[in-house]
Amino acid sequence: MDACLKSCRTLYLFIFSCISVPLLSSGQYTEVINSNRPGLSVSAYAVGKGIVQMEAGFLYEQREHTPLNQESTIMGGDLVLRYGFLKEMLEVIYEGTYVSQDITFNSFDLNESRTDFSRNRLGFKYLLYDPFKNPERTKPNLYSWRANNKFQLRDLVPAISVYAGATFVLGDNPFYPEDPIVAPRAMIATQSHLGPRLVLISNLIYDRIGTDFPEMQYLVSVSHAFKNPKWSVFVENQGIKSDRYADILLRTGIAHLFSKSFQADINVGASFKDSPRRIFGALGFSYRLDFHQDEVISIDDQKAGENGDFIKKNAFKDDSENTLPGISKKKMRKLERKAKRKKN
């Protein structure tokens, strides 16, 4: 119980620290759904304020542990719920994976079944820095297609977010028999746009903090959208290190956007070792309910250059030769003559 209370205090302190970070940027709400599927890597961006999003799937896996001479089959379901609230850059995330594993011990001709949550966690993600918030960076070059589409070193500067949460073990979970009920979890997520259709995401994760089996993970994924932007493909590498289990996994998959709020996907993957050797696949979808509303900002609080181009200093002076924006000098003279005739 003392260990549990200590873990809870650590978790609350970490969450408070993350949410108390000064505002460096604002998140990006998108017209099209922003899903973390079909991989396991987490995007740096939040879903957006007022967005309720579900990401679910069905999984199947075959494992063969050569040194122990055992085989197992795993079937189950994934569920991720994401909700953006308070600010554009903040979201709360629930992640759950419920599985059933049938294990055969070939040396003893025995079978065993295990059923419970292999993943059950809740946390908050906060976007600290968004390089696309700078209007000068996002301004297109009207004279060069190549300048707008070529790779530039500044594209390597990533968006950065932090995550604070906890992993929960409820009841007699056969997958984690010695873990406490609550164990803190922390993550740093980055996202870089290497081109118009290429995205690099990386995650560095520290899970089950303060337990007998703390776990370090990394995830690196590259996603590419086809010329038809409704289709995209990804490749992902995952590394896991703990005293209980260590592995390196590789997965790939494809996603299709059916509408701006619905996406379906499929992925397959495997491990690089035989203790155990893993081959797995998943089929899933993502769907969102869009209750997002743009915040109304008074003109006094708006920054110059973020809503159209800058206006010249003397543009509206009576003695200026400049006309009103969008009106030619010829048309301006016609309007002036028409106004004089009405006055006379």
C-alpha positions as CSV (number, residue, x, y, z in Angstrom):
1,M,0.0,0.0,0.0
2,D,2.9,2.4,0.8
3,A,4.5,1.7,-2.6
4,C,1.1,2.4,-4.3
5,L,0.7,5.7,-2.4
6,K,4.3,6.7,-3.3
7,S,3.6,5.9,-7.0
8,C,0.4,8.0,-6.9
9,R,2.2,11.0,-5.4
10,T,4.9,10.7,-8.1
11,L,2.2,10.6,-10.8
12,Y,0.3,13.6,-9.5
13,L,3.5,15.6,-9.3
14,F,4.5,14.8,-12.8
15,I,1.0,15.6,-14.2
16,F,1.0,18.9,-12.4
17,S,4.5,19.8,-13.7
18,C,3.5,19.0,-17.3
19,I,0.2,21.0,-17.2
20,S,2.0,23.9,-15.5
21,V,4.5,24.3,-18.3
22,P,4.1,27.8,-19.8
23,L,2.2,28.0,-23.1
24,L,4.7,27.9,-26.0
25,S,2.3,27.2,-28.8
26,S,-1.2,26.0,-29.7
27,G,-2.3,22.6,-31.0
28,Q,-3.5,22.1,-34.5
29,Y,-7.1,21.1,-35.0
30,T,-7.5,19.4,-38.4
31,E,-10.5,19.0,-40.6
32,V,-9.5,15.4,-41.2
33,I,-9.2,12.8,-38.3
34,N,-5.8,12.6,-36.7
35,S,-5.4,8.9,-35.6
36,N,-2.4,7.1,-34.0
37,R,-3.4,3.9,-35.8
38,P,-2.4,1.6,-37.4
39,G,0.8,1.7,-35.4
40,L,1.5,2.1,-31.7
41,S,3.5,5.3,-31.9
42,V,1.8,8.4,-30.5
43,S,1.5,11.7,-32.5
44,A,2.8,14.8,-30.9
45,Y,-0.4,16.7,-31.7
46,A,-3.6,16.5,-29.7
47,V,-7.0,15.8,-31.4
48,G,-8.2,19.4,-30.8
49,K,-10.5,20.9,-28.2
50,G,-14.0,19.5,-28.3
51,I,-13.0,16.3,-30.2
52,V,-14.1,12.9,-28.9
53,Q,-12.2,10.1,-30.8
54,M,-12.3,6.3,-30.6
55,E,-9.5,4.1,-32.1
56,A,-10.3,0.4,-31.9
57,G,-9.1,-2.9,-33.4
58,F,-8.9,-6.6,-33.3
59,L,-5.6,-8.4,-32.9
60,Y,-4.2,-11.9,-33.4
61,E,-0.7,-13.2,-32.5
62,Q,1.3,-16.4,-32.6
63,R,4.2,-16.9,-30.2
64,E,6.8,-19.7,-30.1
65,H,9.3,-19.8,-27.3
66,T,12.1,-22.1,-28.5
67,P,14.2,-22.3,-25.3
68,L,11.1,-23.1,-23.2
69,N,9.5,-25.3,-25.9
70,Q,6.2,-23.6,-25.6
71,E,3.7,-22.1,-28.1
72,S,0.8,-19.7,-27.6
73,T,-2.0,-18.0,-29.4
74,I,-3.3,-14.6,-28.5
75,M,-6.6,-13.0,-29.5
76,G,-8.1,-9.7,-28.3
77,G,-9.2,-6.2,-28.8
78,D,-7.7,-2.7,-28.6
79,L,-9.6,0.4,-27.5
80,V,-8.2,4.0,-27.3
81,L,-10.4,6.9,-26.3
82,R,-9.1,10.5,-26.8
83,Y,-10.7,13.7,-25.7
84,G,-9.4,17.3,-26.3
85,F,-10.4,19.7,-23.6
86,L,-9.5,23.1,-22.0
87,K,-7.0,24.0,-24.7
88,E,-6.1,22.9,-28.2
89,M,-2.8,21.3,-27.1
90,L,-4.2,19.2,-24.3
91,E,-5.9,15.8,-24.4
92,V,-6.8,12.9,-22.1
93,I,-6.2,9.4,-23.4
94,Y,-7.4,6.0,-22.2
95,E,-5.7,2.9,-23.7
96,G,-6.9,-0.6,-23.1
97,T,-6.0,-4.0,-24.6
98,Y,-8.0,-7.1,-23.4
99,V,-6.6,-10.4,-24.6
100,S,-7.0,-14.2,-24.2
101,Q,-3.9,-16.3,-24.4
102,D,-3.8,-20.1,-24.8
103,I,-0.4,-21.5,-23.9
104,T,0.9,-25.0,-24.7
105,F,3.9,-26.4,-22.8
106,N,5.1,-29.0,-25.2
107,S,7.6,-30.6,-22.8
108,F,4.9,-31.4,-20.3
109,D,1.9,-31.7,-22.6
110,L,0.1,-29.1,-20.6
111,N,-2.3,-26.2,-21.6
112,E,-3.0,-23.0,-19.8
113,S,-5.3,-20.0,-20.6
114,R,-4.9,-16.4,-19.4
115,T,-7.4,-13.7,-19.9
116,D,-7.1,-10.1,-18.7
117,F,-5.8,-6.6,-19.7
118,S,-2.4,-6.6,-21.2
119,R,-2.6,-2.8,-21.4
120,N,-4.7,-0.6,-19.2
121,R,-3.7,3.0,-18.7
122,L,-4.9,6.6,-18.5
123,G,-2.9,9.8,-19.1
124,F,-2.7,13.3,-20.3
125,K,-0.7,14.6,-23.4
126,Y,0.3,18.2,-23.7
127,L,1.8,19.9,-26.8
128,L,4.8,22.0,-25.7
129,Y,6.1,23.2,-29.1
130,D,4.7,23.4,-32.6
131,P,7.1,24.7,-35.3
132,F,4.2,25.3,-37.7
133,K,2.8,28.0,-35.3
134,N,5.2,30.4,-36.9
135,P,3.3,32.1,-39.8
136,E,6.6,32.8,-41.7
137,R,7.3,29.0,-41.8
138,T,3.9,28.1,-43.3
139,K,3.8,30.9,-45.8
140,P,4.0,29.3,-49.3
141,N,6.4,30.5,-52.1
142,L,4.1,31.8,-54.9
143,Y,6.9,31.6,-57.4
144,S,8.4,28.2,-56.9
145,W,6.7,24.7,-56.7
146,R,10.1,23.2,-55.9
147,A,10.6,25.5,-53.0
148,N,7.3,24.4,-51.4
149,N,8.0,20.7,-51.9
150,K,11.7,20.1,-51.4
151,F,13.2,18.9,-48.2
152,Q,14.6,21.6,-46.0
153,L,16.7,21.2,-42.8
154,R,14.1,23.2,-40.8
155,D,11.7,20.3,-41.5
156,L,13.7,18.3,-39.0
157,V,12.6,20.6,-36.2
158,P,9.9,18.5,-34.6
159,A,6.7,19.3,-32.7
160,I,7.2,18.1,-29.1
161,S,4.7,16.9,-26.5
162,V,4.9,15.3,-23.1
163,Y,2.7,12.6,-21.6
164,A,2.0,11.8,-17.9
165,G,-0.2,9.0,-16.8
166,A,-0.4,5.7,-15.1
167,T,-0.7,2.0,-15.8
168,F,-3.4,0.2,-13.8
169,V,-3.4,-3.5,-12.8
170,L,-6.8,-4.5,-11.4
171,G,-7.5,-7.7,-9.6
172,D,-5.4,-10.9,-10.1
173,N,-3.9,-10.1,-13.5
174,P,-2.0,-13.2,-14.7
175,F,0.2,-11.1,-17.0
176,Y,1.5,-8.8,-14.2
177,P,1.1,-10.8,-11.0
178,E,3.6,-8.8,-8.9
179,D,2.8,-5.3,-10.1
180,P,1.1,-2.6,-7.9
181,I,-2.4,-1.3,-8.7
182,V,-1.1,2.0,-10.0
183,A,2.3,2.6,-11.6
184,P,3.3,6.0,-13.1
185,R,4.1,6.3,-16.9
186,A,5.8,9.1,-18.7
187,M,6.6,9.8,-22.4
188,I,8.1,12.4,-24.8
189,A,6.6,12.4,-28.3
190,T,8.1,14.2,-31.3
191,Q,6.7,14.6,-34.8
192,S,8.6,16.0,-37.9
193,H,7.2,16.6,-41.4
194,L,10.0,15.6,-43.8
195,G,8.0,16.6,-46.8
196,P,4.4,17.2,-48.1
197,R,3.5,13.5,-47.6
198,L,6.2,12.1,-45.2
199,V,5.9,12.2,-41.4
200,L,8.4,11.0,-38.8
201,I,7.2,10.2,-35.3
202,S,9.3,9.1,-32.3
203,N,8.3,8.2,-28.7
204,L,10.5,7.7,-25.7
205,I,8.6,6.0,-22.9
206,Y,9.3,5.1,-19.2
207,D,6.6,2.8,-17.9
208,R,5.8,1.1,-14.5
209,I,7.9,3.7,-12.7
210,G,8.7,2.7,-9.1
211,T,7.8,-1.0,-9.6
212,D,10.1,-4.1,-9.4
213,F,10.0,-4.2,-13.2
214,P,10.3,-0.7,-14.7
215,E,10.1,-0.7,-18.5
216,M,11.8,1.5,-21.1
217,Q,10.5,1.7,-24.6
218,Y,11.1,3.6,-27.9
219,L,9.0,3.8,-31.0
220,V,10.0,5.3,-34.3
221,S,7.6,5.3,-37.3
222,V,7.6,6.8,-40.7
223,S,4.3,7.4,-42.5
224,H,3.9,8.2,-46.2
225,A,0.7,9.3,-48.0
226,F,0.2,8.3,-51.6
227,K,-0.8,10.6,-54.4
228,N,-4.3,9.7,-53.5
229,P,-4.1,11.2,-49.9
230,K,-6.9,8.8,-48.7
231,W,-4.3,6.0,-48.7
232,S,-1.2,5.9,-46.5
233,V,1.5,3.4,-45.5
234,F,3.8,3.2,-42.5
235,V,6.8,1.3,-41.1
236,E,7.4,1.2,-37.3
237,N,10.2,0.0,-35.1
238,Q,9.6,-0.7,-31.4
239,G,12.2,-1.5,-28.7
240,I,11.3,-2.8,-25.2
241,K,13.7,-3.2,-22.3
242,S,12.9,-4.5,-18.8
243,D,14.0,-7.3,-16.5
244,R,10.8,-9.1,-17.3
245,Y,10.8,-8.8,-21.0
246,A,13.0,-7.3,-23.8
247,D,12.4,-7.3,-27.6
248,I,12.7,-5.4,-30.8
249,L,9.6,-5.4,-33.0
250,L,9.0,-4.3,-36.6
251,R,5.5,-3.6,-38.0
252,T,4.1,-2.2,-41.2
253,G,0.6,-1.5,-42.4
254,I,-1.8,0.6,-44.5
255,A,-4.7,3.0,-43.7
256,H,-7.6,4.3,-45.8
257,L,-9.6,7.4,-45.1
258,F,-13.3,6.8,-45.9
259,S,-14.4,10.2,-44.7
260,K,-12.9,13.1,-42.8
261,S,-14.0,11.4,-39.5
262,F,-13.6,7.7,-40.3
263,Q,-10.4,5.7,-41.1
264,A,-9.8,1.9,-41.4
265,D,-6.5,0.2,-41.2
266,I,-4.5,-3.1,-41.1
267,N,-1.0,-3.9,-39.9
268,V,1.3,-6.9,-39.5
269,G,4.6,-7.4,-37.6
270,A,7.2,-9.7,-36.2
271,S,10.0,-9.9,-33.6
272,F,13.7,-10.5,-34.2
273,K,14.3,-13.2,-31.7
274,D,13.1,-16.7,-30.7
275,S,12.4,-16.1,-27.0
276,P,9.7,-15.7,-28.0
277,R,9.3,-15.5,-31.7
278,R,6.3,-13.3,-32.4
279,I,4.1,-12.9,-35.5
280,F,1.1,-10.7,-35.2
281,G,-1.5,-8.6,-37.1
282,A,-4.4,-6.3,-36.4
283,L,-7.4,-4.8,-38.1
284,G,-9.0,-1.7,-36.9
285,F,-10.7,1.7,-37.4
286,S,-10.8,5.2,-36.0
287,Y,-13.8,7.5,-35.7
288,R,-14.4,10.9,-34.2
289,L,-17.2,13.1,-33.0
290,D,-16.4,16.7,-34.0
291,F,-17.7,19.3,-31.5
292,H,-14.8,21.6,-32.1
293,Q,-15.5,25.4,-32.2
294,D,-12.9,28.0,-33.2
295,E,-12.2,30.5,-30.4
296,V,-13.2,34.0,-31.2
297,I,-10.2,36.4,-30.8
298,S,-10.8,40.1,-30.7
299,I,-9.0,42.2,-33.3
300,D,-7.0,43.9,-30.6
301,D,-5.5,40.5,-29.5
302,Q,-4.7,39.3,-33.0
303,K,-1.1,39.3,-34.2
304,A,-0.2,41.0,-37.4
305,G,0.6,38.7,-40.3
306,E,-1.3,35.7,-39.0
307,N,-4.6,36.6,-40.8
308,G,-3.5,37.9,-44.2
309,D,-0.4,39.9,-45.2
310,F,0.9,43.0,-43.4
311,I,-0.7,46.4,-44.2
312,K,1.6,49.2,-45.2
313,K,2.0,52.0,-42.7
314,N,0.5,54.8,-44.8
315,A,-2.1,52.7,-46.7
316,F,-5.2,54.5,-45.4
317,K,-3.9,58.1,-45.1
318,D,-5.8,60.7,-47.1
319,D,-2.7,61.9,-48.9
320,S,-1.4,58.4,-49.7
321,E,-1.3,57.3,-53.3
322,N,-2.2,53.8,-52.3
323,T,-5.7,52.5,-52.9
324,L,-7.7,50.3,-50.8
325,P,-6.5,46.7,-50.9
326,G,-8.2,44.8,-53.8
327,I,-9.3,47.9,-55.6
328,S,-7.4,49.2,-58.7
329,K,-6.6,52.9,-59.1
330,K,-8.9,53.1,-62.2
331,K,-11.9,51.7,-60.3
332,M,-11.1,54.0,-57.3
333,R,-11.3,57.1,-59.6
334,K,-14.7,55.9,-61.0
335,L,-16.0,55.5,-57.4
336,E,-14.7,59.0,-56.5
337,R,-16.4,60.6,-59.6
338,K,-19.7,58.7,-58.8
339,A,-19.6,60.0,-55.2
340,K,-19.0,63.6,-56.4
341,R,-22.0,63.4,-58.8
342,K,-24.3,62.2,-56.0
343,K,-23.1,65.0,-53.8
344,N,-23.8,67.6,-56.4
